[in-house]
Amino acid sequence: MRTYLLPLLFCIALSPSNGMGQGLSPEEEAIYIGYLDSTDIALIMEALSKIEEHHVTAAIPALEEKMWNQGPDQQYWFLHALWRLGSPNTLQIARAFVETTYTESFKAQITFRDSLQFRVDATEILLDLGDYSTVPSVFEILQRDTTSHYGNAVRLLDDIATKIPELSDSVAVLLRRVAVNDINRLTRWTALTSLIALYGDEAIPTLINTAKGDPEPSNRIFALRKLIELDYNEIQSLLRQRLFSEPEPVYRTVIVDTLLLRFGSPSDFHTVQEYLNWEQDPIGRSLTRKLLDLFEPPLPKDTPSIEFMIDDLVLTKHSVAALNWLSDAGLVDELDNDLESAKNFIRSGDSVQCAVQITEFQGKVISEYNDTTNEDSRFVTEEGRIFLYNKAKYILDRLPVFSILSEFSVFAFHGAYLEQKSEIRSGDVGVNEDGSPPFLNSDV
């Protein structure tokens, strides 16, 4: 396999530093411009790096004069420097450079890249200057190399699709092929990110393929995250599938974390429980057990309406029952009636009575959860309690009446009994409706 390490190193060397520091003095500029006459390639490359980094425009005449005395690699980097410095002759020189790549003398001197690769490199400069004449070279090289694609060509596809919309479909085809077939993990990742940026949801099939089959673990988990960002409608199903087929334990834990903390449906929780019994990696088992022990259903996204939250609790209750975390039919019907009543009250604007119904729902859940007598077929398991009680609590927390009730130490929706000489250390005692005596001396 051919590699192109030296041009990459040159590219790194010519990249601006994060902190550019002080500019060069006129004497230092003259020294680096003088290096352009050297026969030592290392000195020439150092000079080009400093000239670009410090934007030494005084070097433009020397660069234009001495460029054609260099070998192919150095010619390109001279051209690159002229482009970065904003030479007014860059377009003309770039076109001339492309023409030289077809000559036999140029080809005979090539060491690290072939002539087509040089034309692709020059295309970046020409595209920036509004000349699209060498764009076919990018397609040619990507169609020529089926599994080891030239990275610079892949990176140019984004720019080509943006500047030449009529080539957008052709770019999409190439990006999909590179994202799936290239042997270099970074090249596949580059193609995938461009595909997402350019085509959005149209990248989903390729992302699914990457999530399932890319040989690089980080690419697989990257694809899953992007599918989440794109709101792929089958993402939870795919995550559950990948949980049992992902080879890397650390990424299986990431999937567990995502299923529980981001989605957290009863089916997700149940899948993770099954996975815990399957997982052999001790660290993965420990982390998964901890996540299950600490689990609470995720809070609703954004700020949905109370009615929406009640409907969501209805669906959750059915899922809990289907997983046999809640039984029997009679209890299910009672809970349904409580939620239907709560929804009717909130529709009519009565948040107090809505809260009463949701509280009754909670009370029945907790009562059956705490009932260990097993005298009937009604039950709520720990898993059922986690989902039903907490989701009901989220509704109560959103109801306006509960912000008022927070001022009370004791508030009775139907009635309350306080033992004689009970002491309320802070706050008030309140009831939903007046009842019959006996009252306290304060007439409460």
N, C-alpha and C positions, 0 to 999 in steps of 0.2 A: 504494500500500500504506500502511495506517495504521501509525504507530509510536507508542510510548508511552514516550518517553525520559524525560520529566519525572517521572512516578511512579517510574521506576527510580532516577533520581537521588535522589529523596526517600527511597527505600528504603535506598540506600547511605548517605545522610546519617544515617538513623536507626539504622544498625547500630552495635552497640557496638564501640569501638575495641579493638585487640589489647592495648594497655596503657592502662588506664582512668585512670591518673594519680590525682591527688588529687581528693577530692570537692569539691563547691561549698560555699562559705561560706553562711550564712543570707542574707547581703546579696546574694550572686550568685543564689541561688535566687529571691529576691524580684524581682530584675531580670528574670530569664527568665520568671517567672510574669507579670510586668507586660507583657512583650512580647506575651502572648496577646491583649491588648486592641488591639494595633496594627492598622492597616489595610495595613501593608506585609507582603505575603506572605512575603518573604524573612526578615523578622524573626520572623514566626510560625514558619516552618519551622526556623529556628535555635533558637528556644526549645524546640520539640518535640524536636529532636535532643538538646539538652543535658538536657532533663527526662528523656527515656528513658535516655540514656547514664548519667546519675548517679542514676537511680531516685529522682527528686524526688517522693515521695508527697504532699508538701504541695501539689502542683499539682493534685491530683485534683478538689477542689471547683471550681477555676477552669476546668478542662477540661470538666467536666460542665455548668457554667453557660454557657460561651461557645461550646460546640461547635455549637449550632444557629444561631448567628449567622454561621457561616462558609459558604463556597461548598462544593459537593460534594466536591472534592478535599481541602480542609482538614478537612471533617467526618470523612472517612475517617481521616485521620492523627490527629485528636483521638481518635477511637475506638481506633485502634491504640495510642496512648499510654496510654489508660485500661486497655487489655488488658495491656500490658506492666507497668504499675504495679500491677496487681492490684486495680483498683477493684471493690468488691462489686456495683456496679451495671452492670458491663460487659455481662452477658448481656441485661439489659433494654434497654440503650441500643443494642446491636447489632441486636436484633430491630426496634427502632424505626427504626434507620437503614435496614434492609432495606426496611421499609414505605415509607419516603420515596423510595426509588429508583423506585417505580412512579408517583410523582406527576409531573404535567406541569411543575410549577415546578422540580422537581429536574432533569428531563431538559433543560429549557431552559437551565440553567446549566452543563451538562456541557461540558468543553473537551477533555480528553485521553482519557477513557474513556466507554464507553456504560454504560447503567444495568445491563445484565447483567454487565458486568465488575465493577462495584461490588459486586453481590451475590456474585459469586465471591470477591472480596477479603474480604468480610465472612464468607464461609463458613469461611475459615481460622480466624477467631476463634471462630465458633459451634461448629465441630468440636472445637476445643480445650476448649470449655466444655460439651461433651456434647449440643449441639443439632444434629441432623442435618437440620433442616427445609429448608435451602437447598442441600443436596447436589444435587438435580435441576438446579440452575443450572449446576453444573460440567459435567454431561453435556450440557445444552442448548447451552452455548457451544462445546463441543468438537465437537458434531454440526453446529452452525451453520457454523463456520469449517473448511473442508476442507483448506486448505493453509497457512494462517497462524494457528496456534492460540495462544490466550492463554496465555502462559507460566505464570502463576499457577495456572491451571486444571490444566495438565499436572502441575505440582509437587504439587497437592493429591491427585492420584489415588492416590499411594502411601499417604497417610494414610487415604483413604476405604476402600481395599481392606483395610487393617489393622483399621480400626475397625468396618467394616460388611462382614463376610465374604460375605454373600449377594450383594454387588455385585462380588465379585472377578472373575467371568467377564466382566462388562461392562467393568470397568476394563482387563482384559487386551486386549480387542478394541480399545479406544481407544488404549492405549499402543502396540500394534502399528501401528495406522494412523498415529499421530503420528510414530513412529520412522521410518517409511518415507516419508511424504508431506509432512511439514512443510518449508517452504522455509528455515527457520532452522536452521543446523547445531547450535546449542546446544540448541534445543528438541528436535531429534531425539535428541541425545545424552542429554538429561534423561529423555526417554521410555524410551530404551534401558536406561539404568542402573536406572530403576525397574522395568522389565520383568525384568531379571536378578535384582534384589534380591527381588522378590516371587515370581517363578515359576521361577527356576533354569533347569533343562534345557529347560523349555517355551519359553524365549527363544531357543533355538538356531536355529530356522528364520529368525527375524527377524535374528539376528546374522549368519547366512550371507548373507542379502539385503544387509545393511549392508556386510559385508566385500567383497561383489562390486560393489555398485552405488551406495553413498552418494557424492554429489559432493564431500564434504569428506574429504581424505586422512586427517586425524587420526581421524575417525570410523571409517574403514575399518580402520586399523591397531588401533584400540581394540577393534573387534569381533573381530578375529583373536586378540588377546590374551585376550579374555574366553572365546572358544571353547577356547583352550588351557587356561584355568583350569577350565572346565567339563568337560574331558577329552572333548571331541567326538571320536568315533572315526574321523572322516575328516579330521582337521585337517591331517595331513601332505599328503594329496592336495590339499586346498584351498590350502595354502601353496605347493605346487609350481605349481598353476594360477595363483595370484595373482602369482607371481614373474615370469611372462611377460606379465601383463596389467595390473599396477599401473603407472599413469602416472608416479608420482613416484619418481625415482631413489633418493632418500634412504630411502624406505619399502621399495623393492626390496632395499636393503642390509640393512635391519632383518629382512626375511624370510629373506635368506641367512643372517644371523647366527642366527636362530631355528632354521632347518632344520639347520644344522651343529652348533651348540653345545647346543641343547636336545634334538634328536632324533638326528641324526647317523647315520642308517641308510645302508647302501650306496646305496639308491635316492635318498636325499636328496643324498648326495655327488655321485652321477652327474648328478642334475638341476642342481646348482650348476655342475658342469663344463660342461654344455651351455649354461647361462645365461651363463657367462663368455664363450663364443663369440658369444653373441647380444647382450650388453650393449654399447651404444654410448657411454654416459656414461663419461668417463675416470676420474672419481673412483670411480664404482661399480665399474668394472673393476679398479682398483687395490686397493680394499678387498676385493673378492671374491677376487682372486688371493692376497692376504695371508692371508685366512681359510682358503683351501684349503691354502696352504703350511704353515700352523701347525696344521692339523687333526689331532686325535686323537679316536677315538670317545669320546663322553661316558661318564663313569663310571656304573655302574648306580645307579638311584635307590634310595634307602633302603638296606637291607642284605639283598639277596636271598640265598637259599641257594646253595651251590656248585653243587648239581645244576641249579638254575634257570639259573645263569650258563653252565653247560656246554650246556644246551639252547639258550640264546640264541646261543652260539657256533656250534652246529650250524646254526641258521637263518641266521646271518650268513654262514657258509661257503657255504650253498646260494645265497644272494643274490649273493655274490661270484662264484661259478661262473656263475650266470645272466648276469652282466654281462661275462663273459669276462675276468675278472681272475684267474682260476684255472683251470687245465686240466692234465691230462686226466682221463678217468674213473677211471683207475687211481689217480692221486694223490688224487682226491676220495674214493675208497673207503678208501684208507689213512688219510686224515685222519679220516674217519668212524669207522674202527675205533679210532683212538687216543682219540677223544672218548667212544665207547661204553665202552671199557675204563676210562677215567678216571671215568666216571659209576658204573660197577659198583664200582670201588674205593672211591669216596667213600660209596656206599650201605653198604658193609661196614665203614666206619669207618677205612679205610686211607688216610690223607691223604698218606703218603709215596709210595705207589705211584700215587696219583692225580696227584701232582706229577710223577712220572716220566713218565706218559703225556702230560700237558700239555706238559712240556718237550720230549718227542719230537715232539709236534705242532708246537711252535714251531721246533724244529730243521729239520723238513722244509720248513716254510714259508720259512725263511731260506735254506736250501740251494737251493731252486728259484728263489728270488728272486735269489740271487747267481750262479746258473748262466747264463752268457752264451754257452755253446757251442752251444745250440740243436740238440743231437744227438738230442733226442726231442721229443715233443709236450707234455711237462710244462713248465708255467711258472707263476710267480706274479708279477703286476705290482706296481708301487709301491702302487697302490690296494689290491690284495689284501693286501700285506704290512701296510699301515697298519691294516686292520681285523682280520686274523686274528692277527697277532703281538700287537698291543696288547690285544685282548680276552682272549687266552690269558694275557697278563701280569696282567690284572686278577684272573683266577682264582688265579694263583699267589700274588699279593699277599694274597689272602684265606685261603689255606691255612695252618693253624697251623704246619705244618712249616717254612714259609718264614720265620717269625719266628725260629725256632731257627737256620736256615741263615744268617741275616744275620750271625752271629758268625764265619762262616768266610770266609777269603779265597778258598779254592778248595774246592769240594765236587763230588765226582764221583758221579753216579748209577750209572754203569756202570764207568768206569775213567778214569784220568787219567795223563798222562805229563808229568813234570817234568824238564827238562834238568838234567844234573849240575851241581852247585854253584848251582842256582837259589836265590834268596833271597826268602823271604816276610817282608816288612817288618813286617806286623802281622796279627793274626788267626791262624786255624788252617787246617789242611788236613784235609778229611774225605772219607770215601767212604760210599756207601750200604750196601755189604756187603763183608766181608773177601774178598780175592782170594788168589791164590797168590804166592809170592815172585817177584822180589826185593822186600824191604821196606827202608825206611829204618832207620837204626840205632836210631831210637826205636820200631821195630816198627809204625809206621804203615803 
